[in-house]
């Protein structure tokens, strides 16, 4: 997948998030085409129930439900005494929404005859009567979609096929809300990173504007989360035993976070929440030609992880090449010093120093590279030296025993013997041992 894209950029980019293939608009068009086909198959005498089809009726109902959620969130943000303009705009929105709900309810009894019985039951229950405040707020008016009805009334109080159509629309609504939630989280993360990098510390006005924008984005994120939860709740009522529950999981507050890692979290230990992994299953090839299945939402993360693994393999190759170049350069430098005219003693000293450095590095690196099975391309002399002189582990320096002042007076030493004792107990190796050390710094 990654190799195909690197060779041909016209192939699908594995580092880009897949777009949703079936949206709510696609489902609405499919349902409308099915209804038009049913009308064509019906007899000429059979008239449609209404010019607004059943799928269009349900789509308008879902749209009204989303408008109620948005208006309710806007009303919670509206502060008392904020201004006559804001209050007037809120009242106009409520009036428009109330008119749309009344128009939609006039069609509802045609496709949901059981709503007449439902409204009669609610009108006789004093505990379910809406308060005076609720009657003035269109965002609190119950719409009574088929998913909101009791199971018995849902089966007998709706026209044929209405429940199945709502199930398909609610499934597409949940997918759309999840995609919008991911996009909103990416936008919020980008704005927050921009604020932290370019705005923080530049002044109170800039910080206030940035925080205002972040609060608006957070409110919109919460709105998409509420849409997803409402659609999933409706699916749980309409179709509780289908496979959608494996893909559309319950949305918890801790799941609503961006794809970036936390400040105290490394890239390799970063864990994504399920909202970034939800999607259809796709086949991803591996190096040996086999294929394994991952969710399409996981495809981008798999490609990034694959790129990080390849980068570490490149680092091993680069480190091995750097080791080879160090040994070869020091050997060349030694020959260069020997070829210089004048200051022969200094030149020979520098050449000897370079040779000893090269031998010490060769003896230090040779066991590591051979243990990892990495091919070594050094001059033969240094490889032979590294084999004959494995690296030594220095022992801890011996510490001379401490003497008290009283013991020092009794010994009658004039201080010269103490210096000899320090030399004997210093822990340094014998001259023979020093000559065997490959380090040039003695």
RODO-2510 file (C-alpha; in nm, 4 decimals, decimal comma):
residues 442
     n   res          X          Y          Z
     1     x     0,0000     0,0000     0,0000
     2     x     0,2714     0,2493     0,1013
     3     x     0,5150     0,1223    -0,1651
     4     x     0,2514     0,1530    -0,4381
     5     x     0,1817     0,5146    -0,3406
     6     x     0,5527     0,6036    -0,3261
     7     x     0,6056     0,4622    -0,6752
     8     x     0,2872     0,6136    -0,8201
     9     x     0,1473     0,9263    -0,6530
    10     x    -0,1828     0,8823    -0,8367
    11     x    -0,2606     0,5848    -0,6125
    12     x    -0,4670     0,6430    -0,2938
    13     x    -0,2594     0,8196    -0,0302
    14     x    -0,2364     0,5914     0,2773
    15     x    -0,1505     0,8898     0,4995
    16     x    -0,4841     1,0622     0,4304
    17     x    -0,8016     0,9801     0,6205
    18     x    -1,0614     0,7957     0,4157
    19     x    -1,3790     0,9870     0,3352
    20     x    -1,7158     0,8419     0,4281
    21     x    -1,8478     0,6489     0,1288
    22     x    -2,2183     0,6437     0,2275
    23     x    -2,3518     0,9654     0,3752
    24     x    -2,6979     1,0588     0,4926
    25     x    -2,7603     1,2347     0,1614
    26     x    -2,6796     0,9134    -0,0263
    27     x    -2,9283     0,7182     0,1868
    28     x    -3,1953     0,9833     0,1285
    29     x    -3,1438     0,9596    -0,2483
    30     x    -3,1632     0,5796    -0,2351
    31     x    -3,4879     0,5896    -0,0370
    32     x    -3,6348     0,8486    -0,2736
    33     x    -3,5472     0,6314    -0,5737
    34     x    -3,7114     0,3297    -0,4069
    35     x    -4,0283     0,5282    -0,3370
    36     x    -4,0457     0,6528    -0,6940
    37     x    -4,0089     0,2951    -0,8171
    38     x    -4,2912     0,1843    -0,5852
    39     x    -4,5172     0,4586    -0,7201
    40     x    -4,4401     0,3521    -1,0759
    41     x    -4,5300    -0,0083    -0,9967
    42     x    -4,8547     0,0930    -0,8224
    43     x    -5,1780     0,1319    -1,0178
    44     x    -5,2714     0,4640    -1,1657
    45     x    -5,5701     0,4893    -0,9314
    46     x    -5,3545     0,4679    -0,6183
    47     x    -5,2674     0,8182    -0,5094
    48     x    -4,9718     0,8962    -0,2842
    49     x    -5,0459     0,9768     0,0773
    50     x    -4,8837     1,3180     0,0450
    51     x    -4,6527     1,5071    -0,1868
    52     x    -4,3882     1,4762     0,0852
    53     x    -4,2661     1,1172     0,0720
    54     x    -4,2059     0,9059     0,3817
    55     x    -3,8284     0,9311     0,3535
    56     x    -3,8486     1,3089     0,3105
    57     x    -4,0807     1,3255     0,6113
    58     x    -3,8270     1,1377     0,8238
    59     x    -3,5363     1,3465     0,6932
    60     x    -3,7168     1,6660     0,7879
    61     x    -3,7872     1,5186     1,1317
    62     x    -3,4189     1,4395     1,1872
    63     x    -3,3258     1,7872     1,0685
    64     x    -3,5739     1,9412     1,3133
    65     x    -3,4286     1,7289     1,5917
    66     x    -3,0791     1,8581     1,5137
    67     x    -3,2081     2,2149     1,5087
    68     x    -3,3615     2,1597     1,8514
    69     x    -3,0259     2,0396     1,9889
    70     x    -2,8450     2,3392     1,8373
    71     x    -3,1016     2,5879     1,9675
    72     x    -3,0923     2,4328     2,3139
    73     x    -2,7120     2,4619     2,3240
    74     x    -2,7338     2,8223     2,2027
    75     x    -2,9897     2,9046     2,4723
    76     x    -2,7583     2,7673     2,7421
    77     x    -2,4754     2,9888     2,6170
    78     x    -2,6960     3,2998     2,6107
    79     x    -2,6257     3,5015     2,9229
    80     x    -2,8860     3,7120     3,0952
    81     x    -2,8634     4,0777     3,0000
    82     x    -2,6336     4,0026     2,7070
    83     x    -2,8239     4,2410     2,4822
    84     x    -3,1534     4,2960     2,3055
    85     x    -3,0063     4,1957     1,9698
    86     x    -2,9032     3,8487     2,0907
    87     x    -3,2350     3,7948     2,2662
    88     x    -3,4274     3,9097     1,9581
    89     x    -3,2263     3,6775     1,7332
    90     x    -3,2998     3,3874     1,9687
    91     x    -3,6728     3,4615     1,9614
    92     x    -3,6731     3,4743     1,5811
    93     x    -3,4995     3,1374     1,5661
    94     x    -3,7537     2,9900     1,8039
    95     x    -4,0440     3,1282     1,6025
    96     x    -3,9021     2,9852     1,2787
    97     x    -3,8431     2,6459     1,4390
    98     x    -4,1921     2,6428     1,5900
    99     x    -4,3507     2,7087     1,2489
   100     x    -4,1485     2,4273     1,0902
   101     x    -4,2488     2,1857     1,3657
   102     x    -4,6182     2,2703     1,3236
   103     x    -4,5959     2,2161     0,9471
   104     x    -4,4178     1,8845     0,9975
   105     x    -4,6734     1,7700     1,2562
   106     x    -4,9540     1,8241     1,0079
   107     x    -4,7979     1,5526     0,7912
   108     x    -4,7034     1,3256     1,0809
   109     x    -5,0528     1,1827     1,1320
   110     x    -5,0566     1,0620     0,7688
   111     x    -4,7495     0,8406     0,8103
   112     x    -4,7923     0,7745     1,1829
   113     x    -5,1651     0,7274     1,2565
   114     x    -5,0799     0,6103     1,6062
   115     x    -4,9705     0,9611     1,6992
   116     x    -5,3350     1,0579     1,7570
   117     x    -5,3600     0,7949     2,0298
   118     x    -5,0207     0,8939     2,1686
   119     x    -5,1191     1,2582     2,2001
   120     x    -5,4459     1,1645     2,3691
   121     x    -5,2587     0,9539     2,6234
   122     x    -5,0166     1,2368     2,6977
   123     x    -5,2975     1,4912     2,7246
   124     x    -5,4699     1,2864     2,9988
   125     x    -5,1531     1,2360     3,2060
   126     x    -5,0979     1,5203     3,4460
   127     x    -4,7439     1,4074     3,5234
   128     x    -4,6505     1,4267     3,1537
   129     x    -4,8108     1,7631     3,0831
   130     x    -4,5557     2,0170     2,9638
   131     x    -4,5035     2,3202     3,1791
   132     x    -4,5823     2,6717     3,0667
   133     x    -4,2128     2,7311     3,0126
   134     x    -4,1786     2,4212     2,7935
   135     x    -4,4735     2,5176     2,5743
   136     x    -4,2995     2,8424     2,4877
   137     x    -3,9741     2,6694     2,3937
   138     x    -3,9854     2,4851     2,0597
   139     x    -3,6546     2,3131     2,1400
   140     x    -3,8380     2,1202     2,4149
   141     x    -4,1306     1,9997     2,1991
   142     x    -4,1186     1,6183     2,1523
   143     x    -4,1288     1,5199     1,7846
   144     x    -4,2240     1,1537     1,8394
   145     x    -4,0310     0,9884     1,5603
   146     x    -4,0924     0,6105     1,5263
   147     x    -3,7866     0,5422     1,7432
   148     x    -3,9454     0,7457     2,0256
   149     x    -4,2703     0,5457     2,0332
   150     x    -4,3367     0,2395     2,2505
   151     x    -4,2707    -0,0897     2,0741
   152     x    -4,6381    -0,1864     2,0457
   153     x    -4,7446     0,1488     1,9062
   154     x    -4,4430     0,1559     1,6740
   155     x    -4,5535    -0,1646     1,5018
   156     x    -4,9205    -0,0742     1,4664
   157     x    -4,9110     0,3039     1,4511
   158     x    -4,6752     0,3552     1,1542
   159     x    -4,7176     0,2859     0,7847
   160     x    -4,5335    -0,0085     0,6362
   161     x    -4,1634     0,0441     0,5841
   162     x    -4,1397     0,3624     0,7908
   163     x    -3,9438     0,2021     1,0762
   164     x    -3,6913     0,0452     0,8376
   165     x    -3,6426     0,3765     0,6587
   166     x    -3,5743     0,5538     0,9855
   167     x    -3,3244     0,2815     1,0790
   168     x    -3,1274     0,3422     0,7606
   169     x    -3,1401     0,7181     0,8082
   170     x    -3,0342     0,6960     1,1728
   171     x    -2,7420     0,4699     1,0782
   172     x    -2,6257     0,7232     0,8192
   173     x    -2,6835     1,0021     1,0722
   174     x    -2,4554     0,8286     1,3236
   175     x    -2,1818     0,7840     1,0608
   176     x    -2,2105     1,1475     0,9506
   177     x    -2,1983     1,2714     1,3095
   178     x    -1,8892     1,0602     1,3803
   179     x    -1,7073     1,1932     1,0725
   180     x    -1,8036     1,5517     1,1621
   181     x    -1,6850     1,4923     1,5186
   182     x    -1,3434     1,3765     1,3962
   183     x    -1,3109     1,6752     1,1635
   184     x    -1,4088     1,9130     1,4420
   185     x    -1,1537     1,7597     1,6780
   186     x    -0,8809     1,8026     1,4167
   187     x    -0,9763     2,1693     1,3715
   188     x    -0,9815     2,2279     1,7468
   189     x    -0,6423     2,0617     1,7870
   190     x    -0,4943     2,2760     1,5099
   191     x    -0,6311     2,5989     1,6583
   192     x    -0,5054     2,5046     2,0044
   193     x    -0,1552     2,4270     1,8747
   194     x    -0,1519     2,7553     1,6814
   195     x    -0,2546     2,9457     1,9939
   196     x     0,0102     2,7756     2,2055
   197     x     0,2826     2,8489     1,9497
   198     x     0,1958     3,1942     1,8136
   199     x    -0,0584     3,3597     2,0452
   200     x     0,0296     3,2701     2,4045
   201     x     0,2081     3,5562     2,5757
   202     x     0,1361     3,8143     2,3019
   203     x    -0,1272     4,0076     2,4950
   204     x    -0,4626     3,9802     2,6659
   205     x    -0,6675     4,0731     2,3592
   206     x    -0,5150     3,8042     2,1382
   207     x    -0,5491     3,5394     2,4080
   208     x    -0,9118     3,6346     2,4714
   209     x    -0,9961     3,6058     2,1008
   210     x    -0,8228     3,2690     2,0809
   211     x    -1,0045     3,1331     2,3856
   212     x    -1,3369     3,2601     2,2490
   213     x    -1,2748     3,0731     1,9240
   214     x    -1,1772     2,7584     2,1154
   215     x    -1,4937     2,7764     2,3257
   216     x    -1,7049     2,8032     2,0091
   217     x    -1,5281     2,5033     1,8574
   218     x    -1,5748     2,3061     2,1795
   219     x    -1,9475     2,3834     2,1799
   220     x    -1,9738     2,2650     1,8189
   221     x    -1,7845     1,9479     1,9081
   222     x    -2,0322     1,8785     2,1887
   223     x    -2,3174     1,9309     1,9414
   224     x    -2,1813     1,6623     1,7065
   225     x    -2,1320     1,4296     2,0034
   226     x    -2,4960     1,4806     2,1065
   227     x    -2,6072     1,4066     1,7500
   228     x    -2,4140     1,0806     1,7521
   229     x    -2,5534     0,9766     2,0904
   230     x    -2,9101     1,0550     1,9797
   231     x    -2,8695     0,8544     1,6569
   232     x    -2,7155     0,5605     1,8417
   233     x    -2,9954     0,5648     2,0991
   234     x    -3,2527     0,5540     1,8189
   235     x    -3,0677     0,2630     1,6554
   236     x    -3,0702     0,0773     1,9871
   237     x    -3,4498     0,1048     1,9876
   238     x    -3,5124     0,0290     1,6203
   239     x    -3,2522    -0,2427     1,5651
   240     x    -3,0901    -0,3674     1,8868
   241     x    -2,9476    -0,6942     1,7489
   242     x    -2,7561    -0,5885     1,4356
   243     x    -2,3802    -0,5705     1,3717
   244     x    -2,3678    -0,1905     1,3874
   245     x    -2,2978    -0,2131     1,7633
   246     x    -1,9504    -0,3550     1,6928
   247     x    -1,8573    -0,0456     1,4954
   248     x    -2,0579     0,2315     1,6629
   249     x    -1,9600     0,2085     2,0285
   250     x    -2,0970     0,4168     2,3168
   251     x    -1,9391     0,7623     2,3149
   252     x    -1,7878     0,8506     2,6526
   253     x    -1,6502     1,1944     2,7450
   254     x    -1,2943     1,0575     2,7603
   255     x    -1,3293     0,9304     2,4014
   256     x    -1,3745     1,2832     2,2664
   257     x    -1,0132     1,3891     2,2174
   258     x    -0,7932     1,4644     1,9227
   259     x    -0,5540     1,2266     1,7482
   260     x    -0,2414     1,3977     1,8823
   261     x    -0,0480     1,2647     2,1789
   262     x    -0,0458     1,4137     2,5271
   263     x     0,2484     1,6204     2,6534
   264     x     0,3722     1,3382     2,8784
   265     x     0,3212     1,0689     2,6133
   266     x     0,5689     0,9548     2,3514
   267     x     0,4689     0,8941     1,9899
   268     x     0,5292     0,5211     2,0202
   269     x     0,3058     0,4912     2,3280
   270     x     0,0231     0,7076     2,1970
   271     x    -0,3146     0,5322     2,1993
   272     x    -0,6068     0,6518     1,9901
   273     x    -0,9650     0,6384     2,1075
   274     x    -1,2093     0,4190     1,9193
   275     x    -1,3624     0,7106     1,7245
   276     x    -1,0431     0,7280     1,5141
   277     x    -1,0451     0,3536     1,4470
   278     x    -1,4116     0,3060     1,3537
   279     x    -1,4694     0,2198     0,9891
   280     x    -1,5002    -0,0588     0,7386
   281     x    -1,2396    -0,3351     0,7192
   282     x    -0,9662    -0,3075     0,4556
   283     x    -0,6855    -0,5384     0,3394
   284     x    -0,3318    -0,4132     0,4082
   285     x    -0,0310    -0,5981     0,2565
   286     x     0,2819    -0,6724     0,4580
   287     x     0,6397    -0,7349     0,3444
   288     x     0,6060    -1,1079     0,2803
   289     x     0,3103    -1,0619     0,0464
   290     x     0,0434    -1,1700     0,2941
   291     x    -0,2473    -0,9467     0,3876
   292     x    -0,4153    -0,8705     0,7159
   293     x    -0,7333    -0,6836     0,7983
   294     x    -0,7519    -0,3451     0,9690
   295     x    -1,0232    -0,0837     0,9999
   296     x    -1,0020     0,1898     0,7389
   297     x    -0,9900     0,4465     1,0183
   298     x    -0,6764     0,2676     1,1409
   299     x    -0,5110     0,2743     0,7985
   300     x    -0,3561     0,6191     0,8460
   301     x    -0,2129     0,5243     1,1856
   302     x    -0,0767     0,1993     1,0420
   303     x     0,0964     0,3918     0,7631
   304     x     0,2519     0,6352     1,0126
   305     x     0,3736     0,3511     1,2335
   306     x     0,5142     0,1742     0,9277
   307     x     0,7021     0,4910     0,8316
   308     x     0,8464     0,5238     1,1837
   309     x     0,9675     0,1624     1,1741
   310     x     1,1353     0,2214     0,8377
   311     x     1,2991     0,5339     0,9771
   312     x     1,4585     0,3354     1,2600
   313     x     1,5894     0,0821     1,0086
   314     x     1,7435     0,3709     0,8168
   315     x     1,9008     0,4960     1,1409
   316     x     2,0729     0,1578     1,1875
   317     x     2,2140     0,1779     0,8348
   318     x     2,3317     0,5362     0,8895
   319     x     2,4912     0,4529     1,2250
   320     x     2,6788     0,1587     1,0739
   321     x     2,8042     0,3807     0,7931
   322     x     2,9142     0,6469     1,0430
   323     x     3,1141     0,3861     1,2366
   324     x     3,2842     0,2730     0,9149
   325     x     3,3668     0,6297     0,8172
   326     x     3,5214     0,7058     1,1582
   327     x     3,7631     0,4120     1,1325
   328     x     3,8479     0,4824     0,7677
   329     x     3,8948     0,8552     0,8308
   330     x     4,1273     0,8028     1,1265
   331     x     4,3337     0,5572     0,9229
   332     x     4,3556     0,8074     0,6379
   333     x     4,4465     1,0854     0,8801
   334     x     4,7318     0,8766     1,0197
   335     x     4,8712     0,8232     0,6701
   336     x     4,8258     1,1920     0,5953
   337     x     5,0298     1,2944     0,8989
   338     x     5,3094     1,0554     0,8047
   339     x     5,3222     1,2103     0,4589
   340     x     5,3714     1,5662     0,5877
   341     x     5,7126     1,7348     0,5592
   342     x     5,8729     1,8971     0,8649
   343     x     5,7961     1,8478     1,2294
   344     x     5,8465     1,4734     1,1911
   345     x     5,8157     1,4073     1,5597
   346     x     5,4810     1,5858     1,5852
   347     x     5,3597     1,4162     1,2701
   348     x     5,4524     1,0707     1,3989
   349     x     5,2884     1,1517     1,7306
   350     x     4,9654     1,2557     1,5592
   351     x     4,9768     0,9511     1,3339
   352     x     5,0254     0,7234     1,6318
   353     x     4,7374     0,8962     1,8114
   354     x     4,5053     0,8447     1,5145
   355     x     4,6018     0,4784     1,4843
   356     x     4,5411     0,4185     1,8543
   357     x     4,2038     0,5958     1,8373
   358     x     4,1029     0,3852     1,5380
   359     x     4,2112     0,0668     1,7179
   360     x     4,0244     0,1623     2,0356
   361     x     3,7025     0,2353     1,8440
   362     x     3,7404    -0,0842     1,6430
   363     x     3,7877    -0,2915     1,9589
   364     x     3,4856    -0,1224     2,1178
   365     x     3,2450    -0,1503     1,8240
   366     x     3,3456    -0,4857     1,6738
   367     x     3,1687    -0,7097     1,9322
   368     x     2,8436    -0,5099     1,9033
   369     x     2,8296    -0,5227     1,5246
   370     x     2,9206    -0,8916     1,5048
   371     x     2,6617    -0,9785     1,7689
   372     x     2,3931    -0,8078     1,5571
   373     x     2,5149    -0,9796     1,2397
   374     x     2,5956    -0,6496     1,0637
   375     x     2,8529    -0,6603     0,7851
   376     x     3,1742    -0,4719     0,8765
   377     x     3,3659    -0,2928     0,6016
   378     x     3,6848    -0,1822     0,7823
   379     x     4,0505    -0,2206     0,6870
   380     x     4,1628    -0,5747     0,7606
   381     x     4,4257    -0,4595     1,0118
   382     x     4,1672    -0,3060     1,2460
   383     x     3,9354    -0,6056     1,2248
   384     x     4,2249    -0,8348     1,3210
   385     x     4,3210    -0,6039     1,6067
   386     x     3,9612    -0,5931     1,7344
   387     x     3,9452    -0,9739     1,7336
   388     x     4,2730    -1,0034     1,9266
   389     x     4,1966    -0,7234     2,1743
   390     x     3,8402    -0,7469     2,3080
   391     x     3,7316    -0,4480     2,5205
   392     x     3,8275    -0,4652     2,8863
   393     x     3,6046    -0,3786     3,1771
   394     x     3,7867    -0,1663     3,4322
   395     x     3,7570    -0,2731     3,7940
   396     x     3,6582    -0,0274     4,0640
   397     x     3,9423     0,1720     4,2148
   398     x     4,0573     0,0465     4,5573
   399     x     4,0061     0,2949     4,8376
   400     x     4,2792     0,3354     5,0991
   401     x     4,1648     0,2700     5,4571
   402     x     4,0861     0,5814     5,6545
   403     x     4,2998     0,6659     5,9531
   404     x     4,2030     0,8773     6,2488
   405     x     4,4169     1,1624     6,3753
   406     x     4,5085     0,9627     6,6858
   407     x     4,6337     0,6706     6,4798
   408     x     4,8379     0,9082     6,2703
   409     x     5,0175     1,0491     6,5747
   410     x     5,1002     0,7004     6,7056
   411     x     5,2516     0,5952     6,3781
   412     x     5,5014     0,8776     6,3944
   413     x     5,4900     0,9242     6,0194
   414     x     5,6226     1,2482     5,8753
   415     x     5,3770     1,2423     5,5835
   416     x     5,6100     1,0945     5,3256
   417     x     5,5012     0,7397     5,3978
   418     x     5,1375     0,8480     5,3584
   419     x     5,2060     0,9639     5,0085
   420     x     5,3621     0,6277     4,9283
   421     x     5,0577     0,4529     5,0730
   422     x     4,8278     0,6621     4,8569
   423     x     5,0244     0,5598     4,5513
   424     x     5,0076     0,1952     4,6479
   425     x     4,6329     0,2054     4,7175
   426     x     4,5300     0,4298     4,4328
   427     x     4,3959     0,1383     4,2323
   428     x     4,5910     0,2146     3,9149
   429     x     4,7202    -0,0763     3,7118
   430     x     5,0842    -0,1654     3,6797
   431     x     5,2923    -0,0159     3,3986
   432     x     5,2549    -0,3425     3,2121
   433     x     4,8799    -0,3162     3,2451
   434     x     4,8849     0,0422     3,1171
   435     x     5,0751    -0,0639     2,8082
   436     x     4,8080    -0,3227     2,7326
   437     x     4,5339    -0,0565     2,7413
   438     x     4,4267     0,0566     2,3957
   439     x     4,3115     0,4005     2,5090
   440     x     4,5411     0,6834     2,3937
   441     x     4,4624     0,8965     2,6980
   442     x     4,7011     0,7761     2,9731
***
